[in-house]
């Protein structure tokens, strides 16, 4: 297994990591390993695109109408006159 040394962590961050580890019943090192695993796992989850992400964010909030599909439409930039 590899090792990672992180220097110059703010005291407040270290304290919060220690508290979080204590709440989860593990060492601070194990807590940091878990945080890093979760961050990498979340990064590997493919996104369906911005529209899909927005749709998933609001799924189950009571929106009863469909959102119109805009794929394939020509984008026209806004024109501002001074």
C-alpha positions as CSV (number, residue, x, y, z in Angstrom):
1,X,0.0,0.0,0.0
2,X,1.1,3.5,-0.7
3,X,1.6,6.3,1.8
4,X,0.7,9.9,1.6
5,X,2.0,12.7,3.8
6,X,0.0,16.0,4.0
7,X,1.8,18.9,5.5
8,X,0.6,22.3,6.7
9,X,-3.0,21.3,7.6
10,X,-4.7,24.1,9.6
11,X,-5.1,23.2,13.3
12,X,-8.9,23.7,12.9
13,X,-9.1,21.2,10.1
14,X,-7.1,18.6,12.1
15,X,-9.3,19.2,15.1
16,X,-12.4,18.6,13.1
17,X,-11.0,15.5,11.5
18,X,-10.2,14.2,15.0
19,X,-13.8,14.9,16.2
20,X,-15.2,13.3,13.1
21,X,-13.1,10.2,13.6
22,X,-14.2,9.9,17.2
23,X,-17.9,10.2,16.2
24,X,-17.3,7.3,13.7
25,X,-15.3,5.3,16.2
26,X,-12.1,5.1,14.2
27,X,-8.6,6.7,14.1
28,X,-8.0,10.0,12.4
29,X,-6.0,8.1,9.7
30,X,-8.8,5.7,8.9
31,X,-11.2,8.7,8.8
32,X,-9.0,10.4,6.2
33,X,-8.7,7.2,4.2
34,X,-12.5,6.9,4.1
35,X,-12.9,10.5,3.0
36,X,-10.4,10.0,0.2
37,X,-12.0,6.8,-0.9
38,X,-15.4,8.5,-1.0
39,X,-14.0,11.5,-2.9
40,X,-12.4,9.3,-5.6
41,X,-15.5,7.0,-5.8
42,X,-17.8,10.1,-6.4
43,X,-15.5,11.4,-9.1
44,X,-15.7,8.1,-11.0
45,X,-19.5,8.2,-11.2
46,X,-20.2,9.4,-14.7
47,X,-22.4,12.4,-15.1
48,X,-25.2,12.3,-17.6
49,X,-24.6,16.0,-18.3
50,X,-25.8,19.2,-16.8
51,X,-29.5,18.7,-17.6
52,X,-29.5,15.2,-16.1
53,X,-27.7,16.5,-13.0
54,X,-30.3,19.3,-12.6
55,X,-33.1,16.9,-13.2
56,X,-31.8,14.5,-10.6
57,X,-31.3,17.3,-8.1
58,X,-35.0,18.2,-8.3
59,X,-36.4,14.7,-8.7
60,X,-39.1,14.0,-6.2
61,X,-39.8,17.6,-5.3
62,X,-43.3,17.7,-6.7
63,X,-42.6,19.0,-10.3
64,X,-45.5,17.5,-12.3
65,X,-44.6,18.8,-15.8
66,X,-41.9,17.5,-18.0
67,X,-38.9,19.6,-18.9
68,X,-38.6,20.2,-22.6
69,X,-35.7,18.6,-24.3
70,X,-33.4,21.2,-25.9
71,X,-30.9,18.9,-27.5
72,X,-30.5,19.6,-31.2
73,X,-31.8,23.2,-31.1
74,X,-29.8,26.0,-32.4
75,X,-28.3,28.3,-29.7
76,X,-28.8,32.0,-30.4
77,X,-26.7,34.3,-28.3
78,X,-28.5,37.3,-26.7
79,X,-28.0,40.7,-28.3
80,X,-27.6,43.7,-26.2
81,X,-27.9,47.2,-27.6
82,X,-26.3,50.2,-25.9
